[in-house]
Amino acid sequence: MALLELDNVSVNYGAIQAIRSLSMTVEEGEVVTLIGANGAGKTTTLRAVSRLLKVREGRIVFRGQDLTRLAPDAVVRLGIAQSPEGRQVLARQSVQDNLELGAYLRGDRREVVEDLRRMYERFPRLGERRHQLAGTLSGGEQQMLAIARALMSRPKLLLLDEPSLGLAPIIVLEIFTIIRELADQGVTILLVEQNAKLAMNHSARTYVLEAGSITFSGPSARLVNDERVLHAYLGG
């Protein structure tokens, strides 16, 4: 059984169908990439999994449980956390306040404190700036904070939405080094990313989304050189 399964999922924004009859799976321990042009439905898919958007048709199943009618906080409790597009840190709160917000549903205070220590070890710059307002961090530091905040809920599945957006190339490589380290530690990741080749080089499988539907899927190592994908999205 897949960790996450989307079965013929359709989502509307008003009268506009953003994704249609979308089916995909994520296995435990995998990094899976979802790529596509702007407006293809990538962020919509992640928001549907997080239950931030209503599913019009189909089912979303996580660890054998149907999420389709659950509230977003129930999804977090089950083990899904999202690092959203644009990072969306609380600019007027400290780094530590942002991290503690990521653990707001947890009651194990001693373990939360221990996880804070681990985050500061994993992201040393956040440790150096723990009392600094999040809005004063650089873009790369805010992205690290967004990922660390999501990890504070101890997710079984981490949804990453455009982690490289707006970052300098050297910082992008640093963020993807973090993603690879998380994957090596067994964190399951569903990754939406504009830098398609880089994302595919850091993932096991890829789904290509066009106009709300999956058009290609398969091992990332194969699709990164697939002429159909290159012409459909990568511009090769």
ChimeraX attribute file (.defattr): number of C-alpha atoms within 10 A of each C-alpha:
attribute: neighborCount
match mode: 1-to-1
recipient: residues
	/A:1	11
	/A:2	14
	/A:3	18
	/A:4	23
	/A:5	22
	/A:6	23
	/A:7	16
	/A:8	16
	/A:9	22
	/A:10	23
	/A:11	23
	/A:12	16
	/A:13	11
	/A:14	7
	/A:15	6
	/A:16	8
	/A:17	14
	/A:18	20
	/A:19	26
	/A:20	19
	/A:21	15
	/A:22	20
	/A:23	17
	/A:24	18
	/A:25	19
	/A:26	21
	/A:27	17
	/A:28	17
	/A:29	18
	/A:30	19
	/A:31	27
	/A:32	27
	/A:33	25
	/A:34	27
	/A:35	28
	/A:36	26
	/A:37	17
	/A:38	11
	/A:39	13
	/A:40	19
	/A:41	24
	/A:42	26
	/A:43	20
	/A:44	19
	/A:45	25
	/A:46	22
	/A:47	19
	/A:48	21
	/A:49	27
	/A:50	24
	/A:51	21
	/A:52	16
	/A:53	17
	/A:54	18
	/A:55	21
	/A:56	14
	/A:57	16
	/A:58	17
	/A:59	21
	/A:60	25
	/A:61	18
	/A:62	24
	/A:63	16
	/A:64	12
	/A:65	13
	/A:66	14
	/A:67	21
	/A:68	23
	/A:69	12
	/A:70	13
	/A:71	13
	/A:72	19
	/A:73	14
	/A:74	15
	/A:75	18
	/A:76	22
	/A:77	14
	/A:78	17
	/A:79	15
	/A:80	25
	/A:81	28
	/A:82	25
	/A:83	25
	/A:84	21
	/A:85	17
	/A:86	16
	/A:87	21
	/A:88	14
	/A:89	21
	/A:90	16
	/A:91	15
	/A:92	13
	/A:93	14
	/A:94	19
	/A:95	29
	/A:96	21
	/A:97	17
	/A:98	23
	/A:99	26
	/A:100	19
	/A:101	16
	/A:102	22
	/A:103	22
	/A:104	11
	/A:105	13
	/A:106	15
	/A:107	9
	/A:108	9
	/A:109	10
	/A:110	8
	/A:111	11
	/A:112	20
	/A:113	13
	/A:114	10
	/A:115	20
	/A:116	19
	/A:117	13
	/A:118	15
	/A:119	21
	/A:120	17
	/A:121	12
	/A:122	16
	/A:123	17
	/A:124	12
	/A:125	14
	/A:126	23
	/A:127	18
	/A:128	11
	/A:129	17
	/A:130	17
	/A:131	13
	/A:132	18
	/A:133	18
	/A:134	24
	/A:135	17
	/A:136	14
	/A:137	17
	/A:138	11
	/A:139	18
	/A:140	21
	/A:141	20
	/A:142	22
	/A:143	27
	/A:144	23
	/A:145	26
	/A:146	26
	/A:147	27
	/A:148	23
	/A:149	26
	/A:150	26
	/A:151	24
	/A:152	22
	/A:153	26
	/A:154	20
	/A:155	19
	/A:156	20
	/A:157	27
	/A:158	23
	/A:159	23
	/A:160	25
	/A:161	23
	/A:162	22
	/A:163	26
	/A:164	25
	/A:165	17
	/A:166	12
	/A:167	15
	/A:168	11
	/A:169	10
	/A:170	9
	/A:171	16
	/A:172	19
	/A:173	14
	/A:174	14
	/A:175	20
	/A:176	17
	/A:177	13
	/A:178	16
	/A:179	22
	/A:180	16
	/A:181	13
	/A:182	18
	/A:183	17
	/A:184	13
	/A:185	10
	/A:186	14
	/A:187	20
	/A:188	24
	/A:189	27
	/A:190	24
	/A:191	26
	/A:192	27
	/A:193	24
	/A:194	19
	/A:195	16
	/A:196	21
	/A:197	17
	/A:198	14
	/A:199	26
	/A:200	25
	/A:201	14
	/A:202	20
	/A:203	22
	/A:204	17
	/A:205	23
	/A:206	27
	/A:207	24
	/A:208	23
	/A:209	24
	/A:210	20
	/A:211	17
	/A:212	22
	/A:213	22
	/A:214	21
	/A:215	15
	/A:216	15
	/A:217	17
	/A:218	14
	/A:219	14
	/A:220	21
	/A:221	16
	/A:222	13
	/A:223	20
	/A:224	20
	/A:225	12
	/A:226	14
	/A:227	13
	/A:228	15
	/A:229	19
	/A:230	15
	/A:231	10
	/A:232	17
	/A:233	16
	/A:234	17
	/A:235	9
	/A:236	11
